[in-house]
């Protein structure tokens, strides 16, 4: 069943004190929508954030994880490690991971498998570059990213996956896909799922939009029939702005 979700990706921001302060400010906000609320602090602050929100309707999620259970992977974090501190959802495939850390569709498929094996929920990200959009092959790029990383799964696995479309040209740039552009791509994504897995999987899939969502534009974007929420970057670092987006439904 489709859900409204607003997830805040804090990226490489906020030390412990800033994390404590922001979580405290988030707790003071009033939620008026039915959206699930998620925050993704840095690895070093996940345990503290989890402990701080255990009694609150805020889920703490991870920004990334490795595809192996354990081993000689210096600096990496496994699904089992995340589960051991209460983390049950992980963001995978963010465009910054693809661009700066050379993550591929193939390596992401392994990460997805690992997360699902550990009974974690996955927020799977994908999206096109500006040159793809200008060339008119943006749908081809998105279709390939989804198929290469996810279409080896059976239909039941998609109950544990949330999709997040993020046009790379609109992340942290101040540029935003128009609500109609977001809707068109989300509808295409749903059609792509339907062609492989049928209407039930497609209709039940929660698809988020990520790319410079702000309080000023969230309501119009979220009003589109195939947009089920947002993966929020910069605006998630300000409690009032973040909850203005959460309450935009």
C-alpha positions in Angstrom: 0.0 0.0 0.0 1.4 3.4 -1.0 2.4 5.6 1.9 3.4 9.3 2.1 7.0 9.6 3.3 9.2 12.6 3.9 12.8 11.6 4.5 15.5 14.1 5.5 19.0 13.2 4.2 21.4 15.1 6.3 24.4 14.1 4.2 27.8 14.9 5.8 26.4 17.6 8.1 26.0 18.0 11.9 28.3 16.8 14.6 26.9 15.4 17.9 25.8 18.7 19.4 24.2 19.9 16.2 22.4 16.6 15.9 21.1 16.8 19.4 19.9 20.4 18.8 18.2 19.6 15.5 16.4 16.5 16.9 15.2 18.6 19.8 13.8 21.2 17.5 12.2 18.5 15.3 10.4 17.1 18.4 8.9 20.5 19.0 7.2 20.6 15.6 3.6 19.7 15.1 2.8 17.1 12.4 -0.6 17.6 10.7 -0.2 15.2 7.8 -0.2 11.4 7.5 3.4 11.3 6.2 6.0 9.0 7.7 8.9 11.1 8.9 12.5 9.9 8.5 15.9 11.4 9.2 19.3 10.2 8.0 22.1 11.5 10.2 25.8 10.6 9.7 27.0 7.2 10.8 28.6 8.6 13.9 25.3 9.9 15.2 22.9 7.1 14.2 22.9 5.4 17.6 22.4 8.7 19.5 19.7 9.8 17.1 17.9 6.4 17.4 18.0 6.6 21.2 16.7 10.2 21.1 13.7 9.4 18.9 12.6 6.0 20.3 9.4 7.6 21.8 8.7 9.8 18.8 7.2 9.3 15.3 10.5 9.8 13.6 12.4 7.0 12.1 16.2 7.2 11.9 17.6 5.7 8.7 21.1 5.2 7.3 22.6 7.0 4.3 24.4 4.0 2.9 25.8 0.5 3.7 28.2 -2.1 2.3 27.2 -5.2 0.3 29.1 -7.6 2.5 28.2 -9.0 5.9 31.7 -8.3 7.2 35.4 -8.5 6.2 38.4 -6.4 5.3 36.5 -3.4 4.1 38.1 -0.5 6.1 35.7 2.3 6.8 32.6 0.5 5.7 29.4 -0.3 7.6 27.3 -3.5 7.2 23.6 -4.1 7.3 24.1 -6.2 10.4 25.9 -3.4 12.2 23.0 -1.0 11.3 20.4 -3.5 12.5 22.3 -4.0 15.8 21.7 -0.3 16.7 18.0 -0.3 15.7 18.3 1.0 12.1 15.8 -0.7 9.8 15.9 1.4 6.7 18.8 2.5 4.4 19.2 4.9 1.5 21.0 3.3 -1.4 22.0 4.7 -4.8 22.0 8.4 -4.0 23.5 10.3 -7.0 26.4 11.6 -4.8 27.3 8.0 -4.0 27.2 7.2 -7.7 29.2 10.3 -8.7 31.8 10.6 -6.0 32.3 6.9 -4.9 31.8 5.2 -8.3 28.7 3.1 -7.2 27.3 1.2 -10.2 24.0 -0.5 -10.9 25.7 -3.8 -10.3 27.2 -2.9 -6.9 23.9 -1.4 -5.9 22.0 -4.6 -6.8 24.3 -6.4 -4.3 23.6 -3.8 -1.7 19.9 -4.1 -2.2 20.1 -7.9 -1.9 22.1 -7.5 1.3 19.6 -5.1 2.9 16.6 -7.3 2.0 18.4 -10.3 3.3 18.7 -8.5 6.7 15.0 -7.5 6.5 15.7 -3.8 6.0 13.6 -1.4 4.0 15.4 0.3 1.1 15.0 3.8 -0.2 16.5 3.3 -3.7 17.6 6.4 -5.5 18.1 7.0 -9.2 17.9 9.8 -11.8 19.3 11.5 -14.8 22.0 14.1 -15.4 21.2 17.4 -17.1 22.7 16.3 -20.4 20.4 13.3 -20.4 17.4 15.5 -19.9 18.5 17.9 -22.7 19.2 15.0 -25.0 15.7 13.6 -24.3 16.9 10.2 -23.1 16.1 10.8 -19.4 13.5 8.0 -19.4 15.9 5.5 -20.9 18.5 6.4 -18.2 16.0 6.0 -15.3 14.6 2.8 -16.8 18.0 1.3 -17.1 19.0 2.2 -13.5 15.8 0.6 -12.1 16.0 -2.5 -14.2 19.7 -3.2 -13.6 19.6 -2.8 -9.9 16.1 -4.1 -9.0 14.5 -6.3 -11.7 16.3 -9.4 -10.5 14.0 -9.3 -7.5 10.7 -11.1 -7.1 7.5 -9.1 -6.8 7.2 -9.7 -3.0 10.6 -7.9 -2.4 9.1 -4.6 -3.6 7.0 -4.5 -0.4 10.3 -3.5 1.3 11.4 -0.9 -1.3 10.7 2.8 -1.6 11.8 4.4 -4.9 13.2 7.9 -4.9 13.5 9.8 -8.2 16.1 12.5 -8.1 17.0 14.4 -11.2 20.7 15.0 -10.6 20.5 18.5 -12.1 18.1 19.6 -9.4 20.0 18.4 -6.3 21.5 21.2 -4.3 21.4 23.5 -7.3 18.3 25.4 -6.4 16.8 24.1 -9.7 13.7 21.9 -9.3 11.9 19.8 -11.8 8.5 21.4 -12.4 5.6 19.5 -10.7 4.6 18.3 -14.2 8.1 17.0 -15.0 8.1 15.2 -11.6 4.7 13.7 -12.3 5.6 12.6 -15.8 8.6 10.8 -14.6 6.9 9.2 -11.6 4.1 8.0 -13.9 6.7 6.5 -16.2 8.4 4.8 -13.3 5.1 3.3 -12.3 4.5 2.1 -15.9 7.9 0.5 -15.9 7.1 -1.4 -12.8 3.7 -2.4 -14.1 5.2 -3.8 -17.3 7.4 -6.2 -15.3 5.5 -6.9 -12.1 1.9 -6.0 -12.8 -0.5 -3.3 -11.6 -0.6 -4.3 -7.9 3.2 -3.8 -7.4 3.1 -0.6 -9.5 0.1 0.9 -7.7 1.4 0.0 -4.2 4.9 1.5 -4.8 5.8 4.6 -2.9 7.8 6.9 -5.2 9.5 10.0 -3.7 10.8 13.0 -5.4 14.2 14.4 -4.5 15.7 17.6 -5.8 15.6 21.0 -4.1 12.2 20.5 -2.4 11.4 23.5 -0.2 8.4 24.7 1.8 7.5 27.0 -1.1 7.1 24.2 -3.7 6.4 21.1 -1.7 2.6 21.3 -1.7 2.4 21.7 -5.5 4.9 18.8 -6.1 3.2 16.5 -3.6 -0.3 17.2 -5.1 0.6 15.2 -8.2 -1.0 11.8 -8.2 2.1 9.7 -8.6 4.3 11.7 -6.2 4.2 10.2 -2.7 6.6 12.3 -0.8 10.1 13.6 -0.9 13.8 12.8 -0.1 14.9 16.2 1.3 18.4 17.5 1.4 19.2 21.0 2.5 15.8 21.9 3.8 15.9 18.9 6.2 18.6 20.7 8.2 16.1 23.3 9.5 13.3 21.9 11.7 10.7 24.4 10.7 11.4 24.0 7.0 11.4 20.3 7.2 8.1 20.0 9.0 6.6 22.6 6.6 7.4 20.0 3.9 6.1 17.1 6.0 2.8 18.9 6.5 2.5 19.8 2.8 0.2 16.9 2.1 
